[in-house]
């Protein structure tokens, strides 16, 4: 059976919670895990959703321009975006 190592203070807290509920720490963890919502699979953005996220990102960069050195300019050209990928293919 797999094991999980917890810091002692965390385990003690878990044991106290389990005792208060008249169950075992293991059963408490299983119940908590089963109550977690299913995480939907990651779906990459497409179409207008991608463009919206891209423009929001650019707007964030513009809003935080004062954090960057003078003359900083975002290079959002296709070449810049895929530079690393192109370099790895050579």
Secondary structure, DSSP 4 states (H G I P E B T S, - for coil): -------HHHHHHHHHHHHHTTS-HHHHHHHHHHHSPPPPPP----HHHHHHHHHHHHHHHHHTGGGSPTT------HHHHTHHHHHHH-
